[in-house]
């Protein structure tokens, strides 16, 4: 079974069609083409999309926890992974103080 592409099929205009489009844009006072400075100042959408990068990155690992631990943290609703991380950080901080 083949997968269908979710990207739209974009048909690029021919050179002649592009000239007509450009000429129409130049003649319309409300639809002026962007200047070189404006084009240079533009940022690609993929840079703006998504969550900002964190200074403190996390590492993806696979680990097994007891059912009781998972049930408890999952019962605290959304953000349970972050709360679990905070609890582990507190433990590490406490243990680091005890070993000094």
N, C-alpha and C positions, 0 to 999 in steps of 0.2 A: 504494500500500500504506500503510495507516494504522498509526501506532505505538500500541501499547497502553501505557497508563499503568502505571507501577510502583508508584504510590501505592495503598494499599488503599482500597476504597470504604467510607467510614465513614458509617453511618446514625445520625444524631443521635436521641436519645430524644424522644418527644413531651413536652409539659408534664406530662401526667398520669403518664407513665412516670418522668420526672425527679423528681416529688414522691415517688413510691413508693421510688425509689432513695435519695433524700436521707433519707427517713424511716427506711429500713432502716439506713443508715449511722449516723444519729444514735442509733438504739437499740442498735447493736453497740458494746460498750465497747472492742473491739480495733480498730475502724475509725472513729475519730472524724474528722470533717472538720477540715481545717487551720484554724488561727486566722488572723486578718488579718495578724498579725505574721509568721507562718510563710509565708503566701502572698507577702507583700512581700519576704521574704528569698530567695525562689526565683529562680534564674537560668535563662533559657531554654537548652535543650540546644544550640542552634546556636552559642551563645557559648562553650560548653565543648568543642565538637567540633573536631577537627583539630589541627594543629600550632600552637604559640604564635607570635604574630607576632614577627618579628625586628626589632630596632632598626635593623639594617643591611639595608635592602631591596635586592633585586636587580632588574634591568630585563631584560625578555624582549626579545631581538633575534634576527634571522635573519642568520646569517653562514655563509660557506663556508670550510671548512678543507681542506687537502690530505688525501688518502687516508691517507698515512703517519702524519700527526699523529693523525687520528681512530682509526686502527687501533691505534696505540700506547696512547692513553689508554683506549680501550674494552677493551684486553687486560688492564687493571689491575682489572677486575671492577667491582662496584657502587661508586658514588661517583666514577666517572671524571670526571663533569662538575665536581665540587667540586675534584678534584685538578687539573684543567685550569685552573680559576679561580685556584687557589693558585699555579700556575706562572706564570700571567699577572700576578698581583699581585706576585710576586717580581721579575719582569722590570720592571714599572712602577716598583717601589721602587728597583731598581738603577739604572735609567735616570734617575730623578728625582735620585738622589745624584750622578750623573755630570754633570748639567746645571747644578748649583749652582755 
